[in-house]
Amino acid sequence: MARKSKSNLSELYLEENKDQIYENALAEIQSFELPLGTTLRSVYDDQPNAHQKFMEKLDACIRNHDREIEKMCNFHHQGFVDAITELLKVRADAEKLKVQVTDTNRRLQDAGKEVIAQTEEIIRCRVQQRNITTVVEKLQLCLPVLEMYSKLKEQMSVKRYYSALKTMEQLENLYLPRVSQYRFCQIMIENLPKLREEIKEISMSDLKDFLESIRKHSDRIGETAMKQAQQQKTFSTALQKQNNVNYGRNMHLGRNRILESKNEITLKRTFEDEDEHEEEVLTAQDLVDFSPVYRCLHIYSVLGDGEIFENYYRKQRRKQARLVLQPQSSMHETVEGYRRYFSQIVGFFVVEDHILHVTQGLVTRTYTDELWNMALSKIIAVLRTHSSYCNDPDLVLELKNLIVVFADTLQGYGFPVNRLFDLLFEIRDQYNETLLKKWSGLFRDIFEADNYSPIPVANEEEYRIVISKFPFQDPELDKSFPKKLPMSQSVPQIYMQVKEFIYASLKFSESLHRSSTEIDDMLRKSTNLLLTRTLSSCLQNLIKKPHIGLTELVQIIINTTHLEQACKYLEDFISNITNISQLTVHTARLYGLSTFKDARHAAEGEIYTKLNQKIDEFIQIADYDWTMSESDGRASGYLMDLINFLRSTFQVFTHLPHNNNDHAAMSGKVAQTACMSACQHLSMSLMQMLLDSELKQISMGAIQQFNLDVIQCELFASSEPVPGFQGDTLQLAFIDLRQLLDLFMVWDWSTYLADYGQATSKYLRVNPSTALTLLEKVHRGMKDSSKKNNIFAQFRKNDRDKQKLIETVVKQLRSLVNGMSQHT
């Protein structure tokens, strides 16, 4: 029962639950909140016949609703009827109202057409106004861009490229980004790189024109710079000299008077030149427009290609430097060639210095120093080569002045020039060589024009003219006029030319930035070269000339003596010029003493040589008959002529004018030495004549004739042709001949052979070989004579005895000669 009751309860519960489900489903269907499919599925999912029951529930629900609707309609039906009745009543009024509304609408439409037209016009104007406002706003953005672009074009047309680049930069960074959406902006953006390239090309073209321009104007720039440096230096030098002259006027008034006047004139001219050129001071910037290089540098810097531009500029300038440093082949012929060469180089480096100081980084000091060192090496090599071709000392001096101005100019711009001054010392040696060549010609001309006779002085005025040119001092000289000075005209002329040489040498030493001591040393060395080499060579050549006779040679000896004495005055002259005392330890001395002594010795030797040559000429015309049987009884004619020549010659020596004891002693010594030399040479020549290998035989008659000639020579020697010989000193020149001839004339062979080798021998000076040679010739002569003479038999017997004696003497002489050779 319980179980049955539990089942009934459960069924009852399920039934109630199903009803609740159907109720919920109907509620959901009526609310339309959930999809019907879900609701219906929940109904049909429970039991197979559940839809039947649900349909029943649904029909019951519908009937309930129909009853409610009917109740509601019944409740509102009368109201509805009343409303329809009211509606029918107002139908007629509605028709009238409709007609009125339609008419009103028509009239309103007619009246609103004009308003609509005005409204549409207003709308159109408002649209235009809005468009115009928009356009104005856009134009306000575009106009600055267009103005800047127009400005860019204008700057390009007037070649303001640097400003154009700045304008481009503003366009790109500031203006174009604002209107980048427009097509014209894109065109501008595309054109800007092309414009930059165009600017680079144009600026590079301008730079090339600039480089070509400065290459053409370098010489003018350099000439102007050198002229300004020279004017400044001349002015400073003139002031310094003027101060020096004023300072030393009281101490050196006499020797500085001429120099002072010259300095005053130079200073005056310098001031005048300064006044003339004061308003004409030009700089490199005045002569050349540097704007292209500035502009090109700025342009490339702005474009970020500054390094490319620097490399290009330096490369081109190096090429130009090589062209400038290449001289013309004929540069050494004129000073203008050197001046143009230096002007171009100075102009080149003046431009580089200007670029260095006005630009940042285009040219550096390291670069200019490197370029200058390269150029300096080339300049020195060129000057060494071309200066070696210069033979004119004036041209070498002008070259030196140009080098000094060149060096001073570049030194003023900060370039080191010590090597140039070192080069000047090399050129100075060459200058001295050209001076020596020039003065060699001057000396030759002076010697050629000299008459080699004492200078005649008619009055005191002429005497003063001579001593103004040459420091002739002789306290023993008679002041009465007319008279003759011991030296010839060449002496004062040579002395003046030596002083001119010192002046010329001094000109080169000026402006070399050397001390007075160094200049003094250079002057003395160059003067020593002039004396010891040039003048000495000219004197030696003069002495050797064939037309210079004995009288001229004696005068040359006197001249050299006076020139030697004048050397101390030349040393004083150099000291006065350089203001260096001769007492200074390092002061060099002039070598004129040895020069003129050597010349005197050469002249004396030439006198002896010419005398000997003249003696040889007389000897050559000697015509002895070596086979004569007996002598003529008088001396040969050629010998008498020779003796007369010697007498007249030595008389000329002894009658030369002597103004003091020294001249007399000198002339006497020369005459004595010449006379002794002549006698010795004559004796030797006569001896050689006897011993001549071509002379095969000599007769005793020829010996006797030869003895007469030697006697005349001895008489000449004993007559004292030149005073001053002691005793028979001069006769000793013929002692060898005398003893030899006495031996043959007396035929004293026994005495000769017996006393041979003894200091007391009568024939001490007779050499056995000489006696043998002559005896053999006499022997052959006697043989030849005996063959021809067959008159008396006893004579033949005497000849045979004499020949036997000769043969015996010959054997003994040969033994003596052999003994001498073995002993030797």
Secondary structure, DSSP 8 states (H G I E B T S, - for coil): -HHHHHHHHHHHHHHHHHHHHHHHHHHHHHHT-S-HHHHHHHHHTT-TTHHHHHHHHHHHHHHHHHHHHHHHHHHHHHHHHHHHHHHHHTHHHHHHHHHHHHHHHHHHHHHHHHHHHHHHHHHHHHHHHHHHHHHHHHHHHHHHHHHHHHHHHHHHHTT-HHHHHHHHHHIIIIIGGGGTTSHHHHHHHHHHHHHHHHHHHHHHHHHHHHHHHHHHHHHHHHHHHHHHHHHHHHHHHHHHHHHHHHHTTTTSHHHHHHHHHHHHHHHHHHHHHHHHHGGG---HHHHS--HHHHHHHHHHHHTT-HHHHHHHHHHHHHHHHHHHHS--TTGGG-HHHHHHHHHHHHHHHHHHHHHHHHSSSSS-HHHHHHHHHHHHHHHHHHHHHHHTT---HHHHHHHHHHHHHHHHHHHHTT---HHHHHHHHHHHHHHHHHHHHHHHHHHHHHHHH---S-EEE-SHHHHHHHHHHS----TT----SSEEESS-THHHHHHHHHHHHHHHHHHHHTTS---HHHHHHHHHHHHHHIIIIIIHHHHHHHHH-TT--HHHHHHHHHHHHHHHHTHHHHHHHHHHHHT--TTSTT-----HHHHHHHHHHHHHHHHHHHHHHHHHHHHHT----TT-SS--SS--HHHHHHHHHHHHHHHHHHTS--SSHHHHHHHHHHHHHHHHHHHHHHHHHHHHHHT-TT-----HHHHHHHHHHHHHHHHHHHT-SSTT--TTTGGGGGHHHHHHHHHHHHT-HHHHHHHTT-TT-TTTT--HHHHHHHHHHHHHHHHHHHHH--S-HHHHHHHHHHHHHHHHHHHHHHHHHHHHHHH-
